[in-house]
Amino acid sequence: MITGELKNRIDGLWNIFAAGGLVNPLDVIEQVTYLMFIRDLDDVDNLRAKECAMLGLPHKSIFADEVQVGERTIHGSQLKWSVFHDFPAGKMYSVMQEWVFPFIKTLHGDKNSAYSKYMDDAIFKLPTPLLLSKVVDCLDDIYTQMAQLQDTDIRGDVYEYLLSKISQSGRNGQFRTPRHIIRMMVELMQPRPDDVICDPACGTSGFLVTAGEYLKEQHKEEIFFNKQKKDHYMNHMFFGYDMDRTMLRIGAMNMMTHGVDNPYIEYRDSLSDQNTDKEKYSLILANPPFKGSLDADTVSADLLKVCKTKKTELLFLALFLRMLKVGGRGAVIVPDGVLFGSSTAHKAIRKELVDGNRLEAVISMPSGVFKPYAGVSTGVLIFTKTGHGGTDKVWFYDMTADGLSLDDKRIPVAENDIPDIVARFHNLREEENRQRTDKSFFVPKAEIVGNGYDLSINKYKKAEYKPVEYPSTEELMAQLHELEMEITAGLAELEEML
């Protein structure tokens, strides 16, 4: 959650659009996304040039030499943000409208790529040169502020704040998972260079971007000095599906600006029959929609066999198990109701996780994690698809703090369980002797089965009661007499003053 000067500048940018006649929130977000992408192309191109120079690898700038835009040929340098943002308003507008925007629409050579699919119908909607000039200046100021906060994923926070401007964002679930929670889940799963990673409800591709960044940090040489593995990373590793074209467009651009050339980002109702993926992925990271029910007639029949329900959160769990390869892993966010719901469908999906596969961990998160957009209590389920059981015991962790206040302000605080969660999960042998009064502990499968497959941490956690010593009755009575005498003396003083 962004605050302070950066928030004020984004509010100011929003006001500039409104004053210029662009008031539809989705239009504003799309136009800002295009402009951020155009600016990022310049920065990313420069960064890749430096990285290639350090690694001794060849690099060809996308702005190098002459560029064909329609029937015209121009020098690529004129398409760089760092060049045209100094042009007079009229010239900048014509360059943007006639050259830069057509250039980014055809930037990706593969017409079937995610980027090409969702840029084909992109429209440059800024109506006047003056509005474009003001927006460009404001974005430069915003990027200056963002650069001062480079230790956090401020880019994602800016997206989140922009999306909060959509009046229906809370109802439609169009707000991103907090990036530190995504990072925690990625670090828990530790993606590998040979993984095939999917988010069937990808939104702006936050999980995919963070997984890609993790792989760059932990396996940079293994991936980028191996032609086959680099090709897998760039073209065959990342898959994301969503039903909102705006989110898909943002997600595709987000992946490209983070260095993934050709992610498979596609429009798809993941729960419907149009999604035929089965045993395809080795890792699923997701925060699927919680709210609402849907028409069972539109749901894939094999999902209803696992749990007959209209609740999306339960159907997505069944979907994850179907989409994973045997041995594939999942880390997904679910509302608390999934963990303890008493309906037949709730019990069926939990039974499938525990009896049919290997449920490894349940991390209970506090209700403030998704504020100010939602106050729902959630948990993270970590499991491995086996198809034939394997759950021996389940690790529970009671997260009470995530490094931010749990109110609507979400300001940084000292208390943060996330480093402890990651460290303990990767060293579970040391958890064997933990007590039920601790933050984390194991629960045997037999106990979970005996409790109707209830996965709520409150079912197993024991409160630690510390005896409190109170004063004796005689001492309390003596104190009351003393207070009574003080009150009487005070009243006497008041009477003398009257």
Secondary structure, 3 states (H helix, E strand, C coil): CCCHHHHHHHHHHHHHHHHCCCCCHHHHHHHHHHHHHHHHHHHHHHHHHHHHHHHCCCCCCCCCCEEEECCEEEEHHHHCHHHHCCCCHHHHHHHHHHHHHHHHHCCCCCCCCHHHHHHCCCCCCCCCHHHHHHHHHHHHHHHHHHHHCCCCCHHHHHHHHHHCCCCCHHHHCCCCCCHHHHHHHHHHHCCCCCCCEEECCCCCCHHHHHHHHHHHHHHHHHHHCCHHHHHHHHHCCEEEEECCHHHHHHHHHHHHHCCCCCCEEEECCCCCCCCCCCCCEEEEEECCCCCCECCHHHCCHHHHHHCCCCEHHHHHHHHHHHHEEEEEEEEEEEEHHHHHCCCHHHHHHHHHHHHHCEEEEEEEECHHHHCCCCCCCEEEEEEECCCCCCCCEEEEEECCCEEECCCCCCCEEEEECHHHHHHHHCCHHHHCCCCCCCCEEEEEHHHHHHCCCCCCHHHCCCCCCCCCCCCCHHHHHHHHHHHHHHHHHHHHHHHHHC
